[in-house]
Amino acid sequence: MSNETISPPRDRTRHTLLEDAYALVTGAWLIAFGLVLMKAAGLVTAGVAGLALLASYHVHMGVGLLFFLINIPFFLIGLMKLGRPFMLRTIIACGLIFIFAAITRNSLEIASIHPAFAALGGGTCAGFGLLALLRHKTGVGGVNIIAVWMQNSRGWSVGRMHMALDAAILLVALTSLDLAAFGWSVLSMVAINMILVAWHRPGRYTGH
């Protein structure tokens, strides 16, 4: 009988390092692009991205930088509840969103944009970006960290958790937006979260 050690079969569901890196770059860029579109239309959207957009209308700071700064307390929560690898990838993704938002803002001049296009187009881009990150065990901080924690600990839907928490954020935004902008902002929130409700369910996706 041969004494050769038989290597275990390769787990084909596990993402490679290159696939993870590509997901981080692509997901972060889609989120950044969606944020720039929504900011150009004066909208607020879901999660910490929505808080960053709301704050950007009142302070002279870029939405990408605000997005990163607001996330810092949530990074600490995520580190304790979701572990160091998840949080390291999340911090990298948030840094990329900050960089890509600045690049997009300086590379693209939007003279006019209809709020419906900004809400649906920007929200859908951001939603797919978030989906790409979640599929590779990466978050974007804030509400997303809380939602992933609840999914891992209780099996709750990330999309539905996002929807509930984001609704609370938009109610705060109502104090700074007119009714039309608020309505379009709600549409952007739905566009983002329906991507997660439809395509990110516990147990359905096997890649990791």
ROMI-331790 format. One record per residue (C-alpha): residue in one letter; x, y, z; residue number from 1. Coordinates in steps of 0.02 Angstrom, whole numbers, plus 50000, padded with zeros to 5 digits. Each point is the difference from the previous one (the first is absolute). Example, Ala and Ser with C-alpha at 12.3 -4.5 7.8 and 13.67 -1.06 7.14 Angstrom:
! residues 2
A;50615;49775;50390;1;
S;50069;50172;49967;2;
***
This chain:
! residues 208
M;50000;50000;50000;1;
S;50068;50170;49954;2;
N;50048;50116;50143;3;
E;49971;50155;49896;4;
T;49891;50130;50083;5;
I;49843;50037;49901;6;
S;49960;50185;49997;7;
P;49821;50044;50043;8;
P;49895;50060;49851;9;
R;50001;50187;49969;10;
D;49847;50091;50066;11;
R;49930;50072;49839;12;
T;49878;50113;50093;13;
R;50140;50099;50083;14;
H;50046;50162;49916;15;
T;50180;50029;49950;16;
L;50099;50150;50062;17;
L;49989;50076;49826;18;
E;49810;49979;49998;19;
D;49987;50083;50171;20;
A;50108;50146;49943;21;
Y;49898;50022;49841;22;
A;49839;49999;50101;23;
L;50067;50133;50119;24;
V;50051;50116;49857;25;
T;49842;49972;49896;26;
G;49880;50010;50147;27;
A;50081;50157;50070;28;
W;49997;50086;49830;29;
L;49816;49960;49971;30;
I;49955;50069;50171;31;
A;50104;50157;49972;32;
F;49923;50029;49829;33;
G;49825;49979;50071;34;
L;50037;50125;50139;35;
V;50063;50129;49876;36;
L;49843;49982;49894;37;
M;49886;50020;50150;38;
K;50097;50148;50069;39;
A;49987;50087;49830;40;
A;49810;49988;50015;41;
G;49998;50059;50182;42;
L;49939;49834;50068;43;
V;50033;49904;50159;44;
T;50006;49811;50000;45;
A;50023;49849;50110;46;
G;50117;49966;50145;47;
V;50158;50095;50042;48;
A;50006;50050;49817;49;
G;49838;50093;50030;50;
L;50068;50083;50156;51;
A;50156;50050;49904;52;
L;49896;50074;49860;53;
L;49892;50094;50125;54;
A;50152;50068;50092;55;
S;50083;50050;49836;56;
Y;49861;50126;49968;57;
H;50043;50091;50162;58;
V;50191;49988;50014;59;
H;50137;50033;49873;60;
M;50064;49822;49990;61;
G;49990;49869;49864;62;
V;49871;49862;50018;63;
G;50137;49868;49990;64;
L;50097;50073;50147;65;
L;49841;50021;50104;66;
F;49952;49821;49959;67;
F;50166;49940;50071;68;
L;49997;50110;50156;69;
I;49821;49956;50050;70;
N;50044;49816;49986;71;
I;50140;50003;50129;72;
P;49890;49958;50153;73;
F;49917;49859;49902;74;
F;50170;49929;49956;75;
L;50031;49972;50185;76;
I;49832;49912;50022;77;
G;50035;49891;49849;78;
L;50172;49954;50063;79;
M;49923;49931;50160;80;
K;49850;49912;49921;81;
L;50058;49946;49826;82;
G;50186;49973;50020;83;
R;50161;50075;49936;84;
P;50001;49929;49820;85;
F;49825;50067;49963;86;
M;50042;50171;50072;87;
L;50167;50011;49910;88;
R;49914;49970;49833;89;
T;49862;50123;50049;90;
I;50123;50138;50044;91;
I;50091;49972;49835;92;
A;49833;50009;49906;93;
C;49952;50161;50089;94;
G;50169;50076;49958;95;
L;49975;49951;49817;96;
I;49826;50079;50000;97;
F;50077;50162;50066;98;
I;50134;49996;49864;99;
F;49882;49953;49858;100;
A;49870;50130;50051;101;
A;50135;50135;49989;102;
I;50062;49934;49832;103;
T;49824;49991;49930;104;
R;49955;50173;50062;105;
N;50155;50074;49916;106;
S;49980;49898;49840;107;
L;49816;50022;49968;108;
E;49908;50165;49981;109;
I;49812;49979;50019;110;
A;49911;50155;49936;111;
S;49826;49929;50023;112;
I;49925;49837;50063;113;
H;49819;49951;50029;114;
P;49972;49942;50179;115;
A;49911;49843;49940;116;
F;50154;49948;49902;117;
A;50113;50042;50147;118;
A;49890;49902;50120;119;
L;49978;49845;49893;120;
G;50167;50002;49909;121;
G;50104;50055;50148;122;
G;49907;49889;50122;123;
T;50015;49847;49888;124;
C;50186;50029;49973;125;
A;50027;50019;50188;126;
G;49893;49846;50033;127;
F;50100;49889;49882;128;
G;50161;50070;50071;129;
L;49943;49954;50175;130;
L;49947;49827;49939;131;
A;50172;49970;49924;132;
L;50083;50045;50165;133;
L;49883;49893;50106;134;
R;50028;49849;49888;135;
H;50185;50015;50044;136;
K;49971;50023;50187;137;
T;50027;50186;49996;138;
G;49889;50140;50064;139;
V;49991;50188;49983;140;
G;49981;50042;50184;141;
G;49857;50079;50094;142;
V;49829;49921;49973;143;
N;50081;49865;49895;144;
I;50105;49939;50147;145;
I;49845;49989;50111;146;
A;49903;49908;49863;147;
V;50139;49873;49967;148;
W;50019;49971;50188;149;
M;49813;49963;50014;150;
Q;50007;49883;49850;151;
N;50146;49903;50072;152;
S;49930;49990;50176;153;
R;49813;49983;49966;154;
G;49981;49959;49816;155;
W;49907;50162;49961;156;
S;49996;50065;49821;157;
V;50133;50131;49967;158;
G;49887;50088;49875;159;
R;49852;50012;50119;160;
M;50110;50057;50144;161;
H;50074;50133;49887;162;
M;49827;50056;49949;163;
A;49942;50023;50179;164;
L;50155;50092;50060;165;
D;50011;50105;49843;166;
A;49819;50056;50022;167;
A;50049;50074;50168;168;
I;50145;50094;49920;169;
L;49887;50071;49865;170;
L;49878;50061;50131;171;
V;50143;50104;50071;172;
A;50039;50063;49825;173;
L;49820;50060;49984;174;
T;50047;50147;50111;175;
S;50121;50062;49866;176;
L;49915;49951;49837;177;
D;49845;50060;49911;178;
L;49865;49870;49969;179;
A;50049;49970;49818;180;
A;50184;49967;50043;181;
F;49944;49891;50146;182;
G;49890;49896;49885;183;
W;50141;49973;49875;184;
S;50116;49957;50145;185;
V;49879;49865;50058;186;
L;50003;49930;49822;187;
S;50190;49993;50004;188;
M;49993;49907;50166;189;
V;49878;49873;49927;190;
A;50110;49979;49845;191;
I;50151;49959;50108;192;
N;49914;49883;50120;193;
M;49897;49902;49873;194;
I;50164;49943;49923;195;
L;50045;49923;50169;196;
V;49826;49930;50033;197;
A;49998;49915;49830;198;
W;50179;49936;49989;199;
H;50076;49988;50172;200;
R;49908;49872;50106;201;
P;50078;49893;50138;202;
G;50035;49823;49938;203;
R;49968;50036;49816;204;
Y;50175;50054;49951;205;
T;50138;49873;50030;206;
G;50156;50097;49949;207;
H;50110;50068;50138;208;
***
